[in-house]
Structure formats: structure tokens, C-alpha cells
Amino acid sequence: MKIKSINIIFITVVIGIVLSISSCSNMGIPTVKSWSSASRRIIAYAELGTIRVEKNADWTSLEAETRRLLPFMLAEKGYSTNKMESSEENIPSYRIDAVLIEREYMENWKTRRSISAEIIIYNTGAEDTTPLAAGKALLLGEKSLSSSKVLYDLLQLALDRSVQALPKP
């Protein structure tokens, strides 16, 4: 009888440990990103244009977060949003617009989301108003733009695609 009670206690402890580990793994690992302006080569000036968010709620904070993130993300690629920093006359000058859209839809009695990020790049020196390049990233599922990680990842994908689509000098 004593061995049976020890086995039950042991099994209970093992199950408790497994459950606590699995619940901790659901918390996720924080994503950290940092930027530095030291030793970067400026290849172009990029003026932030329109930032538009289409979402049912909390869209103003998403606009503000996007406006804060984009200069750092652009700096990683060599684009300065500081006109004084990019005072060379022979570097291109662009305007960057961003559009973020989150829509909800039903699929098999479950609410799903369609999230997209678009980055559109215009040449500010030309009279032609057609975009030079554009990039779009799309995500379907249960994630939301309200997550800073999802917002960052989608903006990064869209920005990568739009910068790659720019005509080479």
C-alpha cells in the first residue's frame, strides 16, 4: 500500500511539472530589436508620407507605432528620414506611404483575420506621381495588428519587398 501511494505522489508531481513547463512555454519569448545610427551609409532620403490604418479599434496607437518604427526600419536599409543628415545633392529622395489593414471574417464558425501591410515608395523629385515601387505582406489567421511583433514583422516584409522593387541606379 505504501508503494502505491508513493507511485501516485510521484505521478502527480511529474504531471504537475509537465503542466507547469507547458504553460510557461505558451508565454512566448520576447522579441527584442535595437537600432544604432553609428557607421551607417545613407543611400537616400526617405520622407514619411501617409500612414493609414484600417482596423475596428485602437487604430490611432497603431498609426503612432508605425510612424515611430518606420524611420528605424528605413535606417537599417540606408534611408535617412532626417533631411539634414542626407544633405548630399546627388542622392535620391523618396516619400514612403504605409497602409495597414485588418479585417475579420468567418470561416467554419470561427472568427479569422486578414492582415496586410503595404509600403508604397514615390520619387519626390519627379513630376510623375505613379509609385516607383510597392511591397505588400499578407497574413491570414488568428493574429492581430494589435501585437507589436505582428506589426513589426508585416512592416518588415512589406518594406523589404518594396525596397527590392526599387529601380537600381
C-alpha positions as CSV (number, residue, x, y, z in Angstrom):
1,M,0.0,0.0,0.0
2,K,2.9,2.4,0.9
3,I,4.5,1.8,-2.6
4,K,1.2,2.5,-4.3
5,S,0.8,5.9,-2.5
6,I,4.4,6.8,-3.3
7,N,3.8,6.0,-7.0
8,I,0.6,8.1,-7.0
9,I,2.5,11.0,-5.4
10,F,5.4,10.6,-7.9
11,I,3.0,10.6,-10.9
12,T,1.1,13.7,-9.5
13,V,4.5,15.5,-9.2
14,V,5.6,14.6,-12.7
15,I,2.2,15.7,-14.2
16,G,2.4,18.9,-12.2
17,I,5.9,19.6,-13.6
18,V,4.9,18.8,-17.2
19,L,1.9,21.1,-16.9
20,S,3.8,24.0,-15.4
21,I,6.5,23.7,-18.1
22,S,3.9,23.6,-20.9
23,S,2.1,26.6,-19.5
24,C,5.4,28.6,-19.3
25,S,6.2,27.7,-22.9
26,N,2.9,29.3,-24.0
27,M,4.1,32.7,-22.6
28,G,6.5,33.1,-25.6
29,I,9.9,34.5,-25.8
30,P,10.1,38.3,-26.0
31,T,11.4,39.7,-29.3
32,V,13.9,42.5,-28.9
33,K,15.2,44.7,-31.7
34,S,17.6,47.7,-31.4
35,W,18.9,50.2,-33.9
36,S,22.1,52.3,-34.0
37,S,22.9,55.3,-36.2
38,A,26.6,54.7,-35.9
39,S,28.5,53.7,-39.0
40,R,25.7,53.6,-41.5
41,R,25.9,54.7,-45.1
42,I,23.0,56.8,-46.3
43,I,21.8,55.9,-49.8
44,A,18.7,58.0,-50.0
45,Y,16.4,60.4,-48.1
46,A,13.0,59.0,-47.3
47,E,10.2,61.3,-46.1
48,L,7.4,59.6,-44.3
49,G,4.2,60.3,-46.0
50,T,0.7,58.9,-45.2
51,I,0.4,56.3,-42.5
52,R,-3.1,54.8,-42.7
53,V,-4.6,52.1,-40.5
54,E,-7.9,50.4,-41.2
55,K,-9.0,48.5,-38.1
56,N,-12.1,48.4,-35.9
57,A,-10.4,49.7,-32.8
58,D,-7.1,51.1,-31.5
59,W,-6.1,52.4,-34.9
60,T,-4.6,55.7,-33.6
61,S,-2.0,53.9,-31.5
62,L,-1.1,51.6,-34.4
63,E,-0.6,54.7,-36.6
64,A,1.7,56.2,-34.0
65,E,3.7,53.0,-33.5
66,T,4.1,52.6,-37.3
67,R,5.3,56.2,-37.6
68,R,7.8,55.5,-34.8
69,L,9.1,52.2,-36.2
70,L,9.5,53.1,-39.9
71,P,12.4,55.6,-39.5
72,F,14.4,52.9,-37.7
73,M,13.5,50.2,-40.2
74,L,14.4,52.5,-43.1
75,A,17.7,53.4,-41.5
76,E,18.7,49.7,-41.5
77,K,18.4,49.8,-45.2
78,G,20.4,53.1,-45.6
79,Y,17.5,55.5,-45.9
80,S,17.6,58.6,-43.7
81,T,14.4,60.4,-42.6
82,N,16.4,63.3,-41.4
83,K,16.8,65.8,-44.3
84,M,19.9,67.5,-42.6
85,E,21.6,64.1,-42.3
86,S,21.2,63.4,-46.0
87,S,22.2,66.8,-47.4
88,E,24.1,65.4,-50.3
89,E,22.5,66.6,-53.5
90,N,23.1,63.6,-55.7
91,I,21.2,61.0,-53.5
92,P,17.6,60.2,-54.4
93,S,14.7,61.5,-52.4
94,Y,11.6,59.3,-51.7
95,R,8.3,59.5,-50.0
96,I,7.1,56.4,-48.2
97,D,3.4,55.7,-47.6
98,A,2.2,52.8,-45.4
99,V,-1.2,51.2,-45.3
100,L,-2.2,48.7,-42.7
101,I,-5.5,46.8,-42.9
102,E,-7.1,44.3,-40.6
103,R,-10.4,42.7,-41.4
104,E,-12.3,40.0,-39.6
105,Y,-14.2,37.2,-41.4
106,M,-15.9,34.0,-40.5
107,E,-14.5,30.6,-41.5
108,N,-16.2,27.4,-40.3
109,W,-17.8,29.3,-37.4
110,K,-14.5,30.8,-36.3
111,T,-13.5,34.4,-36.5
112,R,-10.4,34.8,-38.6
113,R,-8.4,37.9,-39.5
114,S,-6.9,39.1,-42.7
115,I,-4.0,41.5,-42.1
116,S,-2.0,43.3,-44.7
117,A,0.8,45.9,-44.7
118,E,1.6,47.9,-47.9
119,I,4.6,50.1,-48.3
120,I,4.5,52.4,-51.4
121,I,7.5,54.4,-52.5
122,Y,7.3,57.6,-54.6
123,N,10.1,59.6,-56.1
124,T,9.7,63.1,-54.6
125,G,11.9,64.7,-57.2
126,A,9.8,63.7,-60.2
127,E,6.6,65.2,-61.5
128,D,5.2,61.7,-62.2
129,T,3.0,60.7,-59.3
130,T,3.0,57.0,-60.0
131,P,4.7,54.9,-57.4
132,L,8.3,53.8,-58.1
133,A,7.9,50.6,-56.0
134,A,5.4,48.9,-53.7
135,G,5.5,45.9,-51.4
136,K,2.8,44.0,-49.6
137,A,2.7,41.4,-46.9
138,L,-0.4,39.4,-46.0
139,L,-1.2,37.3,-43.0
140,L,-4.3,35.1,-42.6
141,G,-5.3,33.5,-39.3
142,E,-5.9,34.5,-35.7
143,K,-3.1,37.0,-35.2
144,S,-3.8,40.7,-34.9
145,L,-2.2,44.0,-35.7
146,S,-2.5,44.9,-32.1
147,S,0.5,42.7,-31.5
148,S,3.7,44.8,-31.9
149,K,5.5,41.7,-33.2
150,V,3.0,41.1,-35.9
151,L,3.0,44.7,-36.8
152,Y,6.8,44.8,-37.0
153,D,7.1,41.6,-39.0
154,L,4.5,42.6,-41.6
155,L,6.0,46.1,-42.0
156,Q,9.5,44.5,-42.3
157,L,8.3,42.1,-45.0
158,A,6.5,44.8,-47.0
159,L,9.4,47.2,-46.7
160,D,11.9,44.5,-47.9
161,R,9.7,43.8,-50.9
162,S,9.2,47.5,-51.8
163,V,12.9,48.3,-51.4
164,Q,13.9,45.3,-53.5
165,A,11.5,46.5,-56.2
166,L,13.1,50.0,-56.4
167,P,14.8,50.6,-59.8
168,K,18.6,50.2,-59.4
169,P,20.6,53.4,-60.2
